[in-house]
Amino acid sequence: MTRLASRKMPAGQLADSDLARSACAGEVSAFEQLVRRHAAMAIGAAFRITQDQALAEDAAQEAFWKAFRALPSYREQQSFARWLRTITVRCALDIVRRRRPEVTIDQKEEQEFTRDNRFEKRQEDYNRLQHALSQLPVLDREIVLALKADGRSVADVAKELSRTKTGIRVRAHRALKKLRKTLMENL
């Protein structure tokens, strides 16, 4: 029995692989259930790359459309969520590559919060981190966030991005080094 098949589903709820099989057979409602089940994950994964809610939603929508067309190639032995996340990440990267760089809002204007100093300090640190992350190439930012923020393994990230584990480790090391340098310069 596969790991996916052994996973317990709440009573009355079909597994992703069952829904994917039904959707592939033409049951639109099965695919609608998959969309409802995985929409938040897809938008979140896209947002980490695009840093824009509207673009993230566009990427997720495009990913679901591509996933629907690619359902015949989905293998039930693999996790549907991982398969969809891979498609979503690629769609988000494509959108970012097609988009022209935008001028960012002056961070001083964003920090008009007058609550207590701790909140202001956290907001300042968050803004510095966001700025430093935005300085990284898109692929490097996705790798760092997947490894450090999501706590995912190098093997998972390598598989998702169709890269070698060594390549992911090297890119992560260089990206983290650049991130530290940028953060130290902005102190």
N, C-alpha and C positions, 0 to 999 in steps of 0.2 A: 504494500500500500504506500502510495507516495505521501510526502509530507503534507501536500496541499489537501489531498483527499482525507487525511486523518484529522485535519483541522475542524474543530467543532463549530458549527454555525447555529445561531439561535433558531429555535423551533419555527418552522414555516419559511425560513429564509434560505434561498438557494446559494450555493457557492458561486464565486465569480466564474469559474470554468464552466459550470452548468449554464449560467446566464449567457456566457460568450457563445457556447454551442447553440443555444436557442436563438440568439441574435443572428448568428451566422446562417441559421436555417430560415431566417426571415421574420422572426418575432421581434417587432420593433419595441414592444414593451419591455422585453428582456434587456435590450441595449439602454433603454431609458433608465432602468434600475441601476445598471452599471454606471451611467452618467451621474445619477443622484448619489451613488455610493462613493464615487471617486472624484467628484468635482472639486471639493475643497483641497484635496491633495494636489490635483493638477494645477489649480490656480496658485497654490502656495509654492510649488516647485517652479512655476513660470515666474512668479513675482520675485523670487530670489535672484533670478537672472535679469529680468527686465527692470526691476525697481520701479515699476509703474503698474498700478492696479488695472487700468484699462488695457494695457498691452498684455498683461498676464492673463486677463480674461480672454482676449483675442487668441493668445497662444494656446490656452486650454481648449477653446472651442475648435481651433484648427486641429489640435491633437486628437480630440474626440472624433472629428470628421475623418482624419487619417486612420485612426484606430478602427472605425466602423468599416472603412473600405479594406483594411488589412486583416479583418477578422479571420478570413480563411487561412492566413499564415500564422495565427496565434496557436502555440502549442500548449495544451492543457497542463503539461508537466511544469511549466513555469508560472510564476506569480503574475496574475493579470495586472495587479497594481504596479509591479516593477516594469512590466512590458509597456504599460500606459505611461509611466513616469519617463521612461526612455524616450518615447515619442514626444512627450510634452517638453522635455529638456531640449530636444533637437528643434522643435517648433519655436521655442522661446529664443534659442540661439540664432535661428534664422531671422526672426523678427528684429532682434538687436543688431544683427549684421546689416539688415536692410535699412535700418533707421539711422538718420543723421544724428550726430551728437547734439544734445540740447544744452543750452546755457542753464546752469544751476542757479537757484535762488540764493542770494547772499545769506549765508548761515547766521549772520548777526541778526537779521530780521526775523529768522525762525526762532531765535532764542529770547523772545519777549515774554518769557514766563517769569512771573514775579513771586512764585510760591517760595517754599523754603530752600535753603542753599543746597541741601542734598539732592533735591529734584533737579535743580539747575546744573549741578555737577554731573549727575547721571545723564542728563540731556546733552550736556557738553561732550561727555565721553562717547555717548551714542553717536552724536553728529560727527565727531572726529573719526570714529570707527567707520561710519557710513562713507565719509569722504575718502578715507584710506582705501576702503574696499572698492569704491568707484574708480580708483586709480589703477586697479588691476585689470588685466584683460578679462573679457567675459568668461572664457573657459577656466582661467585660473581662479576667478571669483567663485564659480560654481563648484570647483574642486574643493577649495578651502571651506566653503559653507557646508558642502555635503560631508566632509570629513570632520570638521570641528563643530559646526552648529548642529548638524543632524546626528553626528556620532556614527556615521556609516563606515563600513570597512573599505579599505583600499580596493579589495577585490570587487566589491559591489560597484564602486564608483568606476573602476576600470571597465567592468563589463557594460555598465550603462552607457558610458561615453565611447565605447569601442576603442579603448586604449590599453596599453600594457600596464601591469601593476607598477613596474619600474618607472614608466613614463609618468604615471599619476604621482608617485612618490617624489620624483624629481621636480615636477611642476609645483606640487604642494610645498616642497622645501623652498624653492625659489620664490614662490608667491608669498609665503609666510615671512621670509627674509625681507622682501620688499615692503610688506605690510608693516613689519616692525620698524623699518627705517622711516617710512612715511609717518607713522605715529610718533616716533621720537622727534622728527623734524618739526612737528606741529605742537609740541609741548609748550 
